[in-house]
Structure formats: C-alpha cells, structure tokens
Amino acid sequence: MMAKLKPAAQDAVLGGQVPPPLGAVVLGGLEGVKRRLSSPAIAPRIAALSEALNYGETGLNLVLRGLEDESLKVQRTALLLLWRRPESYIRQVLAEYSQYHLFDIVDTVQGHADAIASLALSANGRILYSAGADFSIKVWDLGKDRTQHKQIGTIRGHNHIVTSIALSANGRILASGSRDKTIKLWDARSGKVLLKITGHIGYVNSVAITPDGRTLVTGSQDTTIKLWDIKTGAEIRTLRGHTSLVDSVALSPDGKAIASCSWDTTIRIWDLLSGKLRWEFIGHSARVLSFAISPDGRTLVSGSLDTRIKVWDLQTGKAIRTLEGHWGWVKSLIISHDGKTLISASYKEIRVWNLETGEPIQVLNGHINLINAIALSRDGQTLVSGGEDSNIHIWSVP
C-alpha cells in the first residue's frame, strides 16, 4: 500500500512549484488583484482595475498606478474609472492628464474626389462604407489591424451628393439618401441596387434603418420625416412639425421611437408606431446639426451651429448639462457602445468626453477642414472620421 504524501508548506496555496496559468485567479482578495495587475497579459490587468475599487484607498491607488501602465488600453480603463470618483485629490490628478492619449491615427484612406459626407462601419469594424460629394459610395476593407486598407468596391447610382448612408443591423442592406431627392437601398455585399424610393420634394439629408430591419426613416430639406416599408419601398407615414430642414434622424435602441434634429433649433422625439410627438427639446441658440442616443435609451446628446453640445435626459425631457470646447459647428456625435464615452466632431478636431461627467478626455487633430462624419466600432477600439478635406482617418486604441 502506497503511503499518502504529506503536502509541503509551499503546496498549500500554489500547488508546489508549478506556476499558475496566466490570468488565472489563484489568490483572492486584494492580493489576487495585485497579482493580476502584474500579469504580462493585458486582459487580466484591465479586469483587475475594476475589482480594485472594492478595496478602499489601497485599491484606488492601484487604479491610479494604472494611468502609468505601458498599455494604453489599461490607461484608458483606469482613466474612465477615475473620472467617476468624487475625491478632490483624484480630480487634481486627472487635471494633469488633460492630454491623455486615447486614439492614434493608424491609417488614412483616400479615394473620394470630394468631401466625405457620411460613414457607416460594419459590426466587426472591418468594412467601411463612405459617401461623398463626388456622388459615389465607396467600400473599404480596413484590414485585420486597421492599418492596411484596400478599396473593394464603388457604388454608383445617385446623380448628386450622397448625404447619408446607413447599414441595417444584419449588415445586408445599405441605405443612401442624396441631394437628388431620392433614397436607394443596396445589397451591401454586391453593391446592386434593390430599390429606388422617391417622395421627398427636397434634399434627403439623413437615412436610418430600424433595428428590426423592417422600416426606413428619412429626413429631408422639405422639413418632413418619412417612414417607408423597406421591402416594398411603400410610404408608411409622414411626420410634420419641424419648421426648417431636418438635418438628421435616428432610431432609439429599442426601435420604438424616432429622433430628429432640425435647423429650427429643436430636437424632436416621435413614436414610431403612431407618429405622435413625444418630446420637443429646445435649448440651442442655432441650428441643430447632430445628435446621438445612448445605448440604454436614457440620454440624448445634441450638437449645434452654436458650437455647444447639450446632454438631455430622455425620461424627463430636461437638459442635464452643456459641454463647451469646440469653436466650430458640432457636425457629428457618437456614443460608445458601453455608454460611457461621447465623441464629437467639428472644424478640424474631434473631442472625446466622459459622458457621465462631461469631462474632456482627449482632442484629436488630423483633419484640415470641417469633419462631417464619424463612426465607431462596437468594441470602441476603432474610430473613423471623414470631412471636407476628402480624407478618411482611421484612429485606433494602441
């Protein structure tokens, strides 16, 4: 009969001299957090930062040390966690990080002969659609690491500026609106036209597709918003109320409401099924050019010719705060998929903000004229921008 070996002292926690697998949670509590923060892998370090806040001032100091991590992804996680802290000394530390580095330009895409008006990014962030003042839509493969793009298609059919494009949630249908007053639906993979829709008597400024892919929403220079059956192209309803051109339309995340902004300085929220007006937001002193809705559907952010960004509570209809920093028109806005970060585009610059606090995080420079459009990948790692300089910049979190 074999005798049972007694465990050695070092076996109690670590199991002898065999090292634990990378990223494994071997020790719990604060010591486990510290061990993961020293891991050579990035993912365990990022996960450990959030857990560190459970351990009082000691844990908070570990998060502060994350600002000095060699990985910008870890730095970004630490910064976003710290922006939410009320401690005055944390605010002082963060004030020194006003030049915090989040995105870098990793590639520049050129191919349009005129300004970029609109952008649409596939769910995986790899395929980019760009619409231009040269009447064309171009299709790009941005490459696995987003640093080596190639053009894989050109879609033609409009005879004026393509003002807006939108991808269906399943990525199969691309919608486009134009100053030729038409809307076209395309097979996003083949580039073949599926439907041509007419009905607006002015430029079509904005297009959006409901999350279920059944309804197309368009906003026009003629001050109206129209709903269309995406399969047949039949008009479902016309929404009237704006007194000047409708610059942008979008759907709420649950697909039950339509949002619109106009040169009449207002933002309106409409019920998709009934077409009834739910809210009218008044607060900007000039044309409203852009807006974005948070993924949880609770917050709306609007940008204006008045250079200001306003944050609104969609539950109460009240303004939460005003963000200032741009000195030109706020032409495009987007909120990250996690709802924590706001990105705004204006003349020559893009600004990154903490949406929860309104604090600025980073200013991105690279364009030499007005930036008309931005798009963000779902993982928040790739940002795309295009503007009047006809360039498309690809930004990435290193």
Secondary structure, DSSP 8 states (H G I E B T S, - for coil): --------TTHHHH-TT----TT---S-HHHHHHHHHT-SSHHHHHHHHHHHGGGHHHHHHHHHHHTT-S-HHHHHHHHHHHHT---HHHHHHHHTTTT----EEEEEE---SS-EEEEEE-TTS-EEEEEETTSEEEEEE--TTSSS-EEEEEEE--SS-EEEEEE-TTS-EEEEEETTSEEEEEETTT--EEEEEE--SS-EEEEEE-TTSSEEEEEETTS-EEEEETTT--EEEEE---SS-EEEEEE-TTSSEEEEEETTSEEEEEETTT--EEEEEE--SS-EEEEEE-TTSSEEEEEETTS-EEEEETTT--EEEEE---SS---EEEE-TTS-EEEEE-EEEEEEEETTT--EEEEEEEEEEEEEEEEE-TTS-EEEEEETTS-EEEEE--
